[in-house]
Amino acid sequence: MVIFHSLKNIKFTINNKQYSIYIGNEVSVAHGALIHGPCIVGSNTFVGFNAIVFNSIVEDGCYIDLGAIVTNGVRIPAKSYVPVGAVIDTQEKANALNKVSEADEDFAKNVVKSNTELSQAYSLKFGDIRCICGLCCDRSTFNNLLKDV
């Protein structure tokens, strides 16, 4: 399970819209991760198992490894690697991070590809309507819900 949660009335403005949590394109958030706004997770980023991102900006192309914590208003520079179990709670620590390795970048891309393929397979099994997130359900599910409104 992945948890998304945010603080009330603290938002970022992106493309003239306000968000407590903004997730870019082709982002993978692994099991047990917590994304707690206000935060931005940039495109092509991987957030590993049991990682926490809270009150931070993670720029594009980052890799946050398992159990890592990114917090305290830091901004993780683009294409940075946050090691297993690291606590990045100062900008000095964030600026000292190494770049993402080619192997980790490839792994993250393959996870997104696999998840996309899985969502397409769900379509064949679970329904005739596809949500914008890629998951599907039967039209009758919505009809039943609307009866109760």
C-alpha positions as CSV (number, residue, x, y, z in Angstrom):
1,M,0.0,0.0,0.0
2,V,1.1,3.5,-0.8
3,I,-0.1,6.4,1.4
4,F,-0.7,9.9,0.0
5,H,-1.6,12.5,2.7
6,S,-1.1,16.3,3.0
7,L,-1.4,19.2,5.4
8,K,-4.5,21.4,4.9
9,N,-4.0,24.7,3.1
10,I,-0.3,24.3,2.3
11,K,0.1,24.1,-1.5
12,F,2.4,24.5,-4.4
13,T,1.4,26.3,-7.6
14,I,2.2,24.4,-10.8
15,N,0.9,25.5,-14.2
16,N,-1.5,27.9,-12.5
17,K,-3.1,25.1,-10.4
18,Q,-2.6,24.5,-6.7
19,Y,-1.6,21.1,-5.3
20,S,-0.8,19.7,-1.9
21,I,0.9,16.8,-3.6
22,Y,2.1,17.0,-7.2
23,I,3.3,13.8,-8.9
24,G,5.0,14.2,-12.3
25,N,4.8,11.8,-15.3
26,E,6.2,8.3,-15.3
27,V,6.8,8.2,-11.5
28,S,6.8,4.9,-9.6
29,V,6.0,4.8,-5.9
30,A,6.8,1.4,-4.4
31,H,4.9,-0.5,-1.7
32,G,4.9,1.0,1.8
33,A,6.0,4.5,0.7
34,L,4.5,7.6,2.2
35,I,4.1,10.8,0.1
36,H,3.1,13.5,2.5
37,G,2.4,17.0,1.2
38,P,3.2,19.6,0.8
39,C,5.5,18.0,-1.7
40,I,6.4,17.7,-5.4
41,V,7.8,14.5,-6.9
42,G,9.2,15.3,-10.3
43,S,8.8,13.2,-13.5
44,N,10.7,10.0,-14.1
45,T,11.4,9.6,-10.4
46,F,11.4,6.3,-8.4
47,V,10.4,6.3,-4.8
48,G,11.4,3.0,-3.2
49,F,9.8,0.6,-0.7
50,N,9.0,2.3,2.7
51,A,10.5,5.6,1.7
52,I,9.0,8.8,3.0
53,V,8.8,12.1,1.1
54,F,7.4,14.9,3.3
55,N,7.5,18.7,2.9
56,S,10.0,18.6,0.1
57,I,10.6,19.0,-3.6
58,V,12.1,16.1,-5.5
59,E,13.2,17.2,-9.0
60,D,12.9,15.1,-12.2
61,G,14.8,11.9,-12.6
62,C,15.6,11.1,-9.0
63,Y,15.9,7.7,-7.3
64,I,14.9,7.5,-3.7
65,D,16.0,4.1,-2.4
66,L,14.2,1.9,0.1
67,G,13.6,3.3,3.6
68,A,15.0,6.7,2.7
69,I,13.5,9.9,4.2
70,V,13.4,13.2,2.4
71,T,11.9,16.0,4.6
72,N,12.3,19.4,6.2
73,G,11.7,21.5,3.2
74,V,14.7,20.3,1.2
75,R,14.9,20.3,-2.6
76,I,16.5,17.2,-4.1
77,P,18.4,18.2,-7.3
78,A,17.4,16.6,-10.6
79,K,18.9,13.1,-11.2
80,S,20.0,12.6,-7.6
81,Y,20.3,9.3,-5.8
82,V,19.1,9.1,-2.2
83,P,20.7,6.0,-0.7
84,V,19.0,3.2,1.2
85,G,17.9,4.4,4.7
86,A,19.3,7.9,4.2
87,V,17.7,10.8,6.1
88,I,17.9,13.9,3.9
89,D,16.7,16.7,6.2
90,T,19.0,19.6,5.3
91,Q,19.7,21.3,2.0
92,E,23.4,20.6,2.5
93,K,22.7,16.9,2.6
94,A,20.5,17.2,-0.5
95,N,23.2,19.1,-2.5
96,A,25.8,16.5,-1.6
97,L,23.9,13.5,-3.1
98,N,25.4,11.5,-5.9
99,K,23.8,11.3,-9.4
100,V,21.5,8.3,-10.2
101,S,23.5,5.4,-11.8
102,E,22.6,4.2,-15.2
103,A,21.5,0.8,-13.6
104,D,19.1,2.5,-11.2
105,E,17.8,4.8,-14.0
106,D,17.1,1.7,-16.2
107,F,15.5,-0.1,-13.2
108,A,13.1,2.8,-12.6
109,K,12.2,3.0,-16.3
110,N,11.5,-0.8,-16.4
111,V,9.3,-0.5,-13.3
112,V,7.1,2.1,-15.0
113,K,7.0,0.0,-18.1
114,S,6.0,-3.1,-16.2
115,N,3.3,-1.2,-14.3
116,T,1.9,0.2,-17.5
117,E,1.7,-3.3,-19.0
118,L,0.0,-4.6,-15.8
119,S,-2.7,-1.9,-16.0
120,Q,-3.3,-2.9,-19.6
121,A,-3.7,-6.5,-18.6
122,Y,-6.1,-5.5,-15.9
123,S,-8.3,-4.1,-18.6
124,L,-8.7,-7.5,-20.2
125,K,-9.7,-9.1,-16.9
126,F,-11.6,-6.5,-14.9
127,G,-13.8,-4.3,-17.0
128,D,-14.9,-2.2,-19.9
129,I,-14.1,1.3,-18.5
130,R,-10.6,2.6,-18.0
131,C,-9.8,5.2,-15.5
132,I,-7.2,7.9,-16.3
133,C,-4.9,6.1,-13.9
134,G,-5.0,3.0,-16.1
135,L,-7.2,0.8,-13.9
136,C,-10.5,-0.6,-15.1
137,C,-13.8,-1.6,-13.8
138,D,-17.2,-2.7,-15.2
139,R,-19.7,0.0,-16.2
140,S,-22.2,-1.7,-13.9
141,T,-20.0,-0.6,-10.9
142,F,-20.7,3.0,-11.7
143,N,-24.4,2.4,-12.4
144,N,-24.8,0.7,-9.0
145,L,-23.0,3.6,-7.2
146,L,-25.1,6.2,-8.9
147,K,-28.3,4.5,-7.8
148,D,-27.4,5.3,-4.2
149,V,-26.7,9.0,-4.8
